[in-house]
Amino acid sequence: MELYDLVMRRRSVRNFRPDEVPGDIVEKLVNAAASAPTGCNIQPLSVVTVQEAAGRAKLGEMIKRQPWVKNAPLSMIFCLDFWRLKRWAELSGVEFRGHDAFSHFLLAYADVMCAAQTVVLLAESLGLGSVYVGRLPYVADDAREYFGMPTYVLPLMLLCLGYPKTVPRRVPKLPPAVIGHREQYRPLSDDDLRTAFDEKYGAFDGDARRYFGRVLGEALEAEEQGEGEWLEGSRARMAEKAVASNAEFVFKVRYRADLMVETNAAAIDIFKNAGFDCFR
């Protein structure tokens, strides 16, 4: 299969068969992460692979309401690792202060995500499905303690993988004409912008199950895997907030604007607990 076709067919898979991912495949995935692009080739990355039931269950407890975390036969924790660099610098008699520099954090975060996406594409080519779980940084204190991560190691992304039991249909996306800009950024007119999002999400209606089936499949996946609270909770919040449009659903229910801002302080404290003091 051409790489372009593989990229275009990729979906976030949350329903996995129980089959174990063989050790040689796991090794290839880690090799791909280690070979990913990285600024100045310093590789501020570590990957913790989790396959044993106890570790998977613990991740499920931390993340909550996402049953595919414990059900996935393989999880990979992508960590921003300045411990290794700092210790190497100390052994070499030089100073490393990446954990105090926001610019260094941003570069390293990009390295981590380059590695994760490289793994996603290799996994897809090997018949594996995967799904990113972005909540990990908010439970990083627990993850660092359970998985034995020292100071200056910060878990940033969880990738759950396995052989798909089902693969979702294509979820709605903005068209390339909206995402792509030739030579200069081209702001959309208000009418074009509204049209683009209306065409992406489709007509809004009050039937939460039908709506989620089109734009938020993970809510239905959670219900199918025994976690119905997500669907019911989202339906209740839609009613409470009198949600009447796609934008209101996204910013009043899915990613509540006020709550997203309120998490700032907690996230900064978690990062500082890992030794990262660059958020001043």
Secondary structure, DSSP 8 states (H G I E B T S, - for coil): --HHHHHHH--B---B-S----HHHHHHHHHHHHTS--GGG---EEEEEE-SHHHHHHHHHHH-S-THHHHSSEEEEEEEE-HHHHHHHHHTT----GGG-HHHHHHHHHHHHHHHHHHHHHHHHTT-EEEEETTGGGGHHHHHHHTT--TTEEEEEEEEEE-BS----------HHHH--SSS-----HHHHHHHHHHHH----S-HHHHHHHH-HHHHHHHHTT-THHHHHHHHHHHHTT--SHHHHIIIIIT-HHHHHHHHHHHHHHHHHTT-----
